[in-house]
């Protein structure tokens, strides 16, 4: 087994559903942290989902982020299995940055 530390970063420039991280085949990922930062001086929201095949599961639905604030979404590690996808959606374009810290185990 090999362990690789990675991070996934996004500047959400639209309100479209955007892929934050896709777990590779033959890999299990342990998401240790998902930081969300609002950088425009306006409160906003973010939605986080995990997709497994055709199924979409809501992890955070319109989670509030205060103006000029950073929020840690996870209180415990999140396991992401091979081919599962973490997706984020900003409430408003050009306000939210997202950084996920991930350990990939192959």
Residue, then its C-alpha position, 0 to 999 in steps of 0.5 A: x500500500x502506498x500513501x499519498x497526501x494531496x490537496x484539492x483547491x477551487x476558486x468557485x467562479x460560478x454557481x455551477x456544480x463543480x467537481x472538487x475531487x474524484x477518487x481514482x480507481x483502486x484507491x481509497x481516500x481519507x479526506x481530513x479537512x475541507x476548508x471553505x473561505x469567503x473572500x468578498x466581504x459578503x456572507x454566502x453559502x456552499x453545498x457539498x455532495x458526494x456522488x457514487x455511481x448515479x446516486x448523489x448524497x448531500x453532505x452539506x446543503x447551503x452551509x452558511x459561510x460568514x463574510x471574510x470567514x473560514x469554516x472547517x466543514x468536517x469534524x471527523x475524516x470522510x472516506x471516499x471510495x474509488x470513483x466517488x466524486x466530491x462536488x461543491x456549489x457556491x451560492x454566489x459566484x466569485x466569493x468562495x474558495x475551497x481547499x480539501x486535504x486528502x490522504x490517498x491509499x492505494 
